[in-house]
Amino acid sequence: MADPFQFELVAPEKLLVSEPVDQVVVPGTEGYFAVLKGHAPQMSTLRPGVVEVQRGGDTELIFVRGGFADVGPDGLTILAEQAMPLSELDAATLAQEVQNAQEDVNDAPDPVAKAAAEMRLNQLQEVQAAKAAA
């Protein structure tokens, strides 16, 4: 089992997690990355996705919509634009988000905007698949 390190996940409305954990998998903009105790210092922006928090053999899944992750000598801090346990994420709300993202793809005025909208759509579909599997 990995040595625990301090993890905090903060959303505008509340502090969701502040405790020692074994591992956290973070949805960085460049892809998912795992953080263990002693991880090299790193900062990353977040994309919509699922943060996997592992502690004592249990895994908690938390949906985040954007923000920042800061890995430092004291642990990992995530400042999320929005965050909630995946179990509390309403499937109908998520389906509406996916539909809105699809409309953004269809209405994109240029290739750059279309590529950004497609990336967001893919990220939301990934969250939707994780919610269905949970």
N, C-alpha and C positions, 0 to 999 in steps of 0.2 A: 504494500500500500504506500502511496506517495505521502511525503511529509506535508502537513497542512500549511497553508499560507492565508493571509488576510484578504478577503474579497468583499468589496462593496459595490452594490448596484443601486444607483440613484436615478430616479425619474423626477420630473418637475413636481409631481404631486406627493411623493413620499420616498423614503429610503426603503427599498424592497429587501435587500440583503446586506448584512454587515456581520460577518462571522468567518472563522477559519474554514477552509474547504480544501479538498484534495486536488481537484483539477477543474478548470473552466475552459470550455470550448466557445470561442467568440466568433461571431459572423463579421469579420473584417471586410472592408470594401474590396480588398485584393483576394479575399477568400477566407475560409475558416482557419483559425489557428488555436492551438491548445496552450494553456498556461499552467505550468507546475511551479512549485517552489523553486526559486533560484533562476527563473526565466530571465533572459537578457532584457534590459530596459527597452521599451518599445511604446510608441503611440500609434494608434490606428483610428481611422474613422470607421463607423459601423454602417452596415446596410440593413434593411429589414431582414430579420432572421430570428433564429432561436439560439439563445445562450443555454448551454448545457452545464449545469453546476453539479459536480460530483462531490459527495461527502459521505464518508462512512459506508460505502456500498450503495447509497441511494443516489438517484439522479433526478434533479429538478429541471424542468424545461421552462424557460421564460422568453416570451416574445418581446423583441425590441424593434423599434422603428427608428433607426438612425441614432447618431450620437458619437461618442468618443470612448475609446478604451486606452487606459494608461497603465502600463506595467512598469513598476519600479521596485526598488529594494524592499519596500514595505508591503508589496503585494500588488493586487489588481484592483483598479477602480474603473467602473463603467458609468459614464454620465449619458443616460439615454434620453432621447427626445420623448419617447413613450415606452413604457414597459409594463408587462403584466404576465402573471403565470399563464402558460399556454392553456392550462385547464380552464381558465376564466375567459379566454378569447372566444367570443361568440362566432360560430361557424357562418352564420348569416352575414354578420358584419364583415368577416374576412372575404366571403364570396362577393359582397358589394365592392370591397376594395379591389379585388381582382377584376371585376367588371369595369370599374372606373379606370384601372390601369390599361385594360384592353382598349377602351375608348380613347385614352391618351395616345396609344400606339396608332390607332386608326386615324386620329386627327392631327398627328404630328406634322408640322409645316415643312420640316426639312430633315435630311438624313441624320444629323447630329441629335436633334430632338427625338427622332424616332428610335435611335439606338439607346438613348437614355431611358425612354419610356419602356422599351422592350426589356432592358435590364431590370427595371423596377417590377415589371410584370412577372418576369422569371423569378425574382426574389420572392414576391408574394405567392406565387404558385408553389414555391419550395416550402414556404411556411404553411400553406394550405395542406400540402402533402404530409408535413410533419404533424400537423394537428390531426389529420385523419388517421395517421399511424399510432398516435398516442392513446 
